[in-house]
Amino acid sequence: MATIRSREDRDGITIGWQAQIKRKGFPLQVKTFRTKAEATQWATVTESEMIRGVFVSRSESERTTVNELMDRYAREVLPTQKGGHREVSRVKHLKEGLGKYSLAALTSSLIADYRDVRLQKVGPQSVKHELGLLQRALKKGTHEWGIALPNGIPTFLVKKPNLPKGRERRLVDDEETRLLSACQSVNPELAAITRFAIETAMRQGEIMGMTWDMVDQKRGVVHLSETKNGSSRDVPLSSSAGQILGALLHRSDGKVWNYTQDGMRASWRRALAQATISGLTFHDLRHEATSRLFEKGFNTVEVSAITGHKTLQMLKRYTHLKAEDLAKRMD
């Protein structure tokens, strides 16, 4: 049964109307409106939903903002996830763009607007990651934190940005010689890291995070317990990769490399400038190494085991390499 009553200030002047619904089997529903008509309409719709068995309480989603949801997710969920630290900046951007809205007011059009604004500043992959984080937080809120969203999770209705075709940049002509020479000039360890990347197809973060207890010299592998895709893998070491590690001094802290991530990036930029090489990223070395594995005759499953690509679909763009090799062998 709905009750509508006026709310008055100290002078007895009506400043709003409060609707209250008490119905057996449902939590108490209370909401205040500017006019009696609005209060009556809300009460009528809400009671109808209760009778038809489709009622969803909006109180928690109306009280909770995106700011509060993301703060809780960052506090309770991210610390438990591998690579959760990478999500911190994404939380910040989501709060800046959508934080003021209550979860009940968060619509697909608001999220689409956020997507379009962000695409003017960062690439589609970054925006896709941000929307994915928001969707995971909303799912956590609805599934485990008791925050019912009357209209469902709005991110499901928003088109994700189209991702650009994977980079195809490879070392051409004498670029490898020039690059390694410049790296050696900047810092011999940079040259060792660059050669190691080309030999192993490991990601920059995986290489920089190496410790000696991860290196099994008897088996000839580097064991990665934590990777970008969340699974572990053993990276086989070629004889050249083994020699690179064998020439290094062992640090007292157990780390393989002296470089920090920031120091490594700065030295990489200096080496590219010195070698007069443009348009090459360190991650392109992973593409180079993966291409060479196919050129050596490894099949897709074998390459995936070495590189850690999560799905074979990710390696489809390399299949043209084997087709070219077959064409040469047919002559």
Buried (B, 14 or more C-beta within 10 A) or exposed (E): EBEBEEEEEEEEEEEBBBBBBEBEEBEEBEBBBEEBEBBBEBBEEBBEBBEEEEBEBBBBBBEBBBBBBBBBBBEEBBEEEEEEEBBEEBBBBBBEBBBEBBBBEBBBEBBBBBBEEBEEEEEBEBBBBBBBBBBBBBBBBBEEBEBBBBEEBBBEEBEEBEEEEEBEBBBEEEBBEBBBBBBBBBBEBBBBBBBBBBBBBBBBEBBBBBEBEBBEEEEBBBEBEEBBEEEEBBBBBBEEBBEBBEEBEEEEEEBBBEBEEEBBBEBBEBBBEBBEBEEBEBEBBBBBBBBBBBEEEBEBEBBBBBBBBEEEEBBEBBEEBBEEBEEEEEE
